[in-house]
Amino acid sequence: MPRKLRQSARLLPVEVIMKMLRPILSATALALLSAPAAAVVVLYDQSFEAPVGFSNDGGDVNIYKTVNQLYGNQPAGFLFAQANTVETLLVGGTQAWAAAQGGSGGFKDPSGVGGSYVLGMLSTVQNDLLGLSFDVGSYKFLNFRLNVSSIDLDRWGGPFVPQGGAAPSFRFSLFDNPGGAVGVGAGTALDSVEVTGKVAPNKWTFDWSEFTVALDATGNTNGNVTLQVDLLSGGYAAMDNFRIAAADTSGDVGDPTNPVPEPYTLALLGIGLAAIRLGRARRGRARWHGSAYENMSS
């Protein structure tokens, strides 16, 4: 008899818990069903793997062609803006840092993140800037995911990275652009975020860091904004794999392989975890009471 009472004590709290949680779970599920779908629009997705007419001007660098000449109209109608010389680098070539590497030159990328081509820019010798303009509509954020790495040039005025290496620091700024013109950003600044990568093992080997930055687009005039990319320090650095999206969720770049949880999803997860913890606590108390009852009866 006491053993049967102990078993009932174990089961009863779980039933009570489920009865208590049922209306909460039902209300949450109804809210999830009635909530609008995640709002995100991918504006730009570029791996820089298909430059049009790349020319190795020396040192595995195409310095005489602008980013627009190599990547303009990808997609159709899209144009960059740049200040000074934002270059395109060939990864896996044979010329860059050949003497320092004992004759087997070229930029090295052990991780493979950069593919065959990446963009490079200066920080201080010239203030290189890159501008990308978009219409974010009524979305709250312009989210930007990319990879950055320190790297250096052995010609074209280089090297630029200090001896011993330096971690590259970038600033990403969002500007209001009511006229919709292509530019590097001017006028009212809406938001900015700074990130810092890693010190590379040497001047010719990439060591990539991935960042996703959320820039607050609220306060723009008519949806038109300009994203400015500026290398603040580090001498010289590379960037690659741009994915830019307009979204109502901070950090959401519309990547189905790595979705950003919506607030309702997080709320439901929180309720589920609370239920599990409560259930464990009730079962623990049930075991104690049942054992105490059995001891008193024996």
C-alpha positions in Angstrom: 0.0 0.0 0.0 2.6 2.6 0.9 4.5 1.8 -2.4 1.3 2.5 -4.4 0.9 5.8 -2.6 4.4 6.8 -3.5 3.9 6.0 -7.1 0.7 8.2 -7.2 2.6 11.0 -5.6 5.2 10.8 -8.4 2.6 11.0 -11.1 0.2 13.6 -9.7 2.4 16.7 -9.9 3.2 16.1 -13.6 -0.6 16.0 -14.3 -1.1 19.1 -12.3 1.7 20.9 -14.0 0.4 20.0 -17.5 -3.1 21.2 -16.5 -1.6 24.5 -15.3 0.6 25.0 -18.4 -2.0 23.9 -21.0 -3.8 27.3 -21.2 -0.4 29.1 -21.3 1.0 26.9 -24.1 -2.3 27.2 -26.0 -2.2 31.0 -25.8 1.5 31.1 -26.9 0.8 28.8 -29.8 -2.1 31.0 -30.9 0.1 34.0 -30.7 2.7 32.3 -32.8 0.1 31.4 -35.4 -1.3 34.9 -35.6 2.1 36.7 -35.5 3.4 38.0 -38.8 6.1 36.1 -40.6 9.7 37.1 -39.9 10.3 40.3 -41.9 13.6 40.2 -43.8 14.7 41.1 -47.4 18.1 40.2 -48.6 19.5 43.2 -50.4 23.0 42.0 -51.4 24.8 38.7 -51.4 28.3 38.8 -52.9 31.3 36.3 -52.5 33.4 38.3 -55.0 34.2 35.1 -56.9 33.2 36.4 -60.4 35.1 39.6 -61.2 34.7 40.7 -64.8 38.0 41.2 -66.5 40.4 40.7 -63.5 43.9 41.7 -64.3 46.9 40.9 -62.2 48.8 44.2 -62.1 51.5 42.8 -60.0 51.8 41.1 -56.6 48.4 39.4 -57.2 46.6 42.7 -57.0 44.3 44.3 -59.5 44.9 47.9 -58.5 43.9 49.8 -61.7 40.3 48.6 -61.9 37.7 49.8 -59.5 35.4 47.6 -57.6 32.6 48.8 -59.9 34.5 47.7 -63.0 35.0 44.2 -61.6 31.7 43.7 -59.7 29.3 46.4 -60.9 25.9 45.1 -62.0 26.1 42.1 -59.8 23.1 42.0 -59.4 21.9 44.0 -62.4 21.8 47.7 -61.6 23.9 47.6 -58.5 26.8 50.0 -58.2 29.5 50.6 -55.6 31.1 53.8 -54.6 34.7 54.0 -53.4 37.2 56.6 -52.3 40.8 56.0 -53.3 41.9 52.5 -54.2 39.9 49.6 -52.9 41.6 46.7 -54.6 40.8 43.2 -55.6 43.3 40.5 -54.5 43.9 37.1 -56.1 44.1 34.3 -53.5 46.4 31.4 -54.3 48.5 33.2 -56.9 52.3 33.1 -57.2 53.5 36.7 -57.0 52.7 38.1 -53.6 55.5 37.9 -51.1 57.4 35.4 -53.3 60.9 36.4 -51.9 59.7 36.2 -48.3 58.2 32.8 -48.9 61.3 31.4 -50.5 60.1 31.8 -54.1 56.7 30.1 -53.7 54.6 33.3 -53.5 51.0 34.1 -53.3 48.4 34.9 -50.7 47.5 31.9 -48.6 44.1 31.0 -47.2 44.3 27.7 -45.2 40.6 28.0 -44.2 39.3 28.5 -47.7 36.9 31.2 -46.5 38.2 33.8 -49.0 37.8 31.6 -52.1 39.8 33.0 -55.1 39.2 36.7 -54.8 38.8 39.2 -51.9 38.7 43.0 -51.5 41.5 44.9 -49.8 41.8 48.4 -48.4 44.1 50.8 -46.6 43.5 52.4 -43.2 45.9 55.4 -42.8 48.2 56.0 -45.8 45.0 56.8 -47.7 41.5 56.8 -46.2 40.0 54.1 -48.5 36.2 54.0 -48.2 33.6 51.7 -49.8 29.9 52.7 -50.1 26.9 50.6 -50.8 23.5 52.2 -51.2 20.1 50.5 -50.7 16.4 51.1 -50.1 15.5 49.5 -46.8 11.9 50.6 -47.0 10.2 50.6 -43.6 12.5 48.0 -42.1 14.2 48.8 -38.8 17.7 47.4 -39.4 20.2 47.1 -42.1 22.1 43.9 -41.1 25.6 43.2 -42.5 27.5 39.9 -42.3 31.0 39.6 -43.7 34.5 38.2 -43.1 37.6 40.3 -42.4 41.3 39.5 -42.1 44.6 41.3 -41.8 46.8 40.9 -45.0 49.5 43.1 -46.6 50.9 44.0 -49.9 54.6 43.7 -50.9 54.4 46.5 -53.5 52.1 49.4 -54.5 53.6 51.4 -51.7 53.5 48.5 -49.2 54.0 47.0 -46.8 51.4 48.8 -44.7 50.9 46.5 -41.7 53.2 47.2 -38.8 56.0 44.8 -38.1 54.8 42.1 -35.9 51.3 42.4 -37.2 48.2 44.3 -36.3 44.5 43.5 -35.8 42.3 45.3 -38.3 39.5 47.5 -37.0 36.6 48.4 -39.2 33.8 50.9 -38.8 30.5 50.3 -40.5 28.3 53.4 -40.7 24.8 53.9 -42.0 23.9 57.3 -43.5 20.6 58.7 -44.6 20.5 59.1 -48.3 17.2 60.7 -49.3 18.3 61.4 -52.9 19.2 57.8 -53.5 22.5 58.7 -55.1 25.4 56.2 -55.2 28.1 57.5 -52.8 30.4 56.6 -49.8 28.1 58.2 -47.3 27.5 61.8 -46.2 24.9 63.8 -44.4 23.0 62.5 -41.4 24.6 59.5 -39.7 22.0 57.0 -38.5 24.2 54.4 -36.7 27.7 52.9 -36.7 29.4 49.8 -35.3 33.1 49.0 -35.0 34.6 45.5 -35.1 38.2 44.2 -34.7 39.6 41.1 -36.3 42.7 39.1 -35.5 46.5 39.5 -36.0 47.4 37.3 -38.9 50.3 34.8 -38.7 52.2 36.7 -41.3 51.8 39.3 -44.1 50.5 36.8 -46.8 48.2 34.5 -44.8 44.6 35.2 -44.1 43.1 34.6 -40.6 39.4 35.4 -41.1 36.9 36.6 -38.5 33.2 36.7 -39.2 31.0 39.5 -38.0 27.3 40.3 -38.2 26.5 43.9 -37.4 23.0 45.4 -37.0 22.7 49.1 -38.0 19.6 50.9 -36.8 17.9 52.4 -39.9 15.1 54.1 -38.1 15.1 57.8 -38.6 15.9 57.7 -42.3 13.9 60.0 -44.6 12.4 57.7 -47.2 14.1 54.3 -46.9 17.2 55.2 -48.9 20.5 54.7 -47.0 24.2 54.2 -47.6 26.4 51.7 -45.9 30.0 53.0 -45.5 32.9 50.6 -44.9 36.0 52.2 -43.4 39.2 50.5 -42.2 40.2 52.5 -39.1 43.5 50.8 -38.2 45.7 47.9 -38.9 47.4 49.3 -42.0 45.8 47.1 -44.6 43.1 44.4 -44.5 40.8 42.2 -46.6 37.1 41.6 -46.5 34.9 39.1 -48.2 31.5 37.3 -48.3 29.1 40.3 -48.0 25.5 39.5 -47.0 23.3 42.5 -46.4 19.6 42.4 -45.5 16.9 44.8 -44.4 15.0 43.3 -41.4 12.9 44.1 -38.4 15.1 41.8 -36.3 18.6 42.8 -35.3 21.2 40.6 -36.9 18.8 38.8 -39.2 20.5 38.4 -42.7 17.8 36.0 -44.0 20.1 33.0 -43.9 18.0 29.8 -43.7 20.9 27.8 -42.5 21.4 30.1 -39.5 18.1 31.7 -38.7 17.8 34.4 -35.9 15.1 33.4 -33.4 12.0 35.6 -33.3 10.8 36.9 -30.0 7.7 34.6 -30.0 10.0 31.6 -30.5 12.2 32.6 -27.6 9.1 33.1 -25.4 7.9 29.6 -26.2 11.3 28.1 -25.6 11.4 29.9 -22.2 8.0 28.5 -21.2 9.1 25.0 -22.2 12.3 25.2 -20.1 10.3 26.6 -17.2 8.0 23.6 -17.4 10.8 21.1 -17.5 12.4 22.7 -14.4 9.1 22.9 -12.5 8.4 19.3 -13.4 11.8 18.1 -12.1 11.3 20.1 -8.9 7.8 18.6 -8.3 9.0 15.1 -9.0 11.8 15.6 -6.6 9.4 16.7 -3.9 7.1 13.8 -4.7 9.9 11.3 -4.3 10.7 12.8 -0.9 7.1 12.8 0.4 6.5 9.3 -0.9 9.7 8.0 0.7 8.8 9.7 4.0 5.3 8.2 4.0 6.7 4.8 3.3 9.2 5.1 6.1 6.5 6.2 8.6 4.3 3.3 7.5 6.9 0.6 7.8 
